[in-house]
Amino acid sequence: MTTHGGHEPALCTIVPPHVLDRLARHDDPALSVPARRTLQRDALERTRRRLTTVIGAAAAAPRAGAEPARPHRTVYDARHGTELPGTEVRGEGGAPVADATVNRAHAGLGATFELYLTAYGRDSIDGQGMPLDATVHYGENYDNAFWNGEQMVFGDGDGEIFLDFTLPVDVIGHELTHGVTQHTANLAYFGQSGALNESMSDVFGSLIKQYALGQTAAEADWLIGAGLLAPRVNGKALRSMKAPGTAYDDDVLGKDPQPATMDGYVHTGRDNGGVHINSGIPNHAFCLAATALGGHAWERAGRIWYDVLTGGELRSEAQFTDFATLTVRAARERYGAGDELQAVQKAWEEVGVRTL
């Protein structure tokens, strides 16, 4: 695998630590116990990720019989344990099973593979036909989903705040895109480069959902994790790309802390320097560019972002200005001085990120 920077790999989770921290302090054990258990499990997985890092290791070889440009999916069941990968319950080409969670995971892996192949000519996560593995029913009431550098892992949620993590296809696409980033720009998971890493996953997670639903930029909801929050929660999703800071406002979860522009940039030492919070700024820029261009967001705006992520010029420690500058250059190189260039320039201007 080609990587840059040699920095420590991260465990990339969909639910930010600040959300789980708040739940862990709640008076109701039905909320606090699963959240505390999830935080402990995430900490253990981070340690395991450091000890068994795949950074610099060879990419997983396609399995025997795997065809190029075809997905090779395997879904495993942890049966509420934490040993990975668990028991194989559905392989590539296998018929749907009785467990809807298994089938959703299988379909989400396929939807992610399809978007990357069809829109960008990328054969799986590493571009070389990497097998796609996922484990479902991980842990007890586990309130998260993650990419651990090798595979996807989904919890069932606690049923009080979070539902089954296979429900939103963009959550699956988000986590698998961490794998694409790992195999390309390998953005350092801290500060602005970490927020860009998170934003790449939100951008392509949203595009995977839009592609699967056949939606235009105008039709898309631009929400990340819609359908994940339980009915008692006053919120629509984990994040909103269209209006960062508005995804939820709940007496238990608190208010969505994402800023939409640099005026609201959050300086914090928590969450690896606010990677899940400040990602709202580049998320908003992408949404603005995509909606200004209209049509299918994966075509022009998505192509520009993909060009930058995979083009080899994006440093692992890139800041927002570096990324924005490269998107402007990519828009000009691919499309000339037309609508695409203007849409990208205006989007970054609107969120307060300057381009060089």
Secondary structure, DSSP 4 states (H G I P E B T S, - for coil): ----S-PPP--EESS-HHHHHHHHT-S-HHHHHHHHHHHHHHHHHHHHHHHT--TTSPPPPPPTTPPTTS--EEEEE-TTS--SS-EEEEETTPPP-S-HHHHHHHHHHHHHHHHHHHHH---STTSS---EEEEES-TTT---EEE-SS-EEE----SSSB--TTS-HHHHHHHHHHHHHHTTT---SSHHHHHHHHHHHHHHHHHHHHHHHT--TTT---EESTT-B-TTSSBS-SEESSSTT-SBEETTTEE----SSGGG----SSHHHHHHHHTHHHHHHHHHHHHHH-S-TTTTHHHHHHHHHHSS-S-TT--HHHHHHHHHHHHHHHH-SSHHHHHHHHHHHHHT----
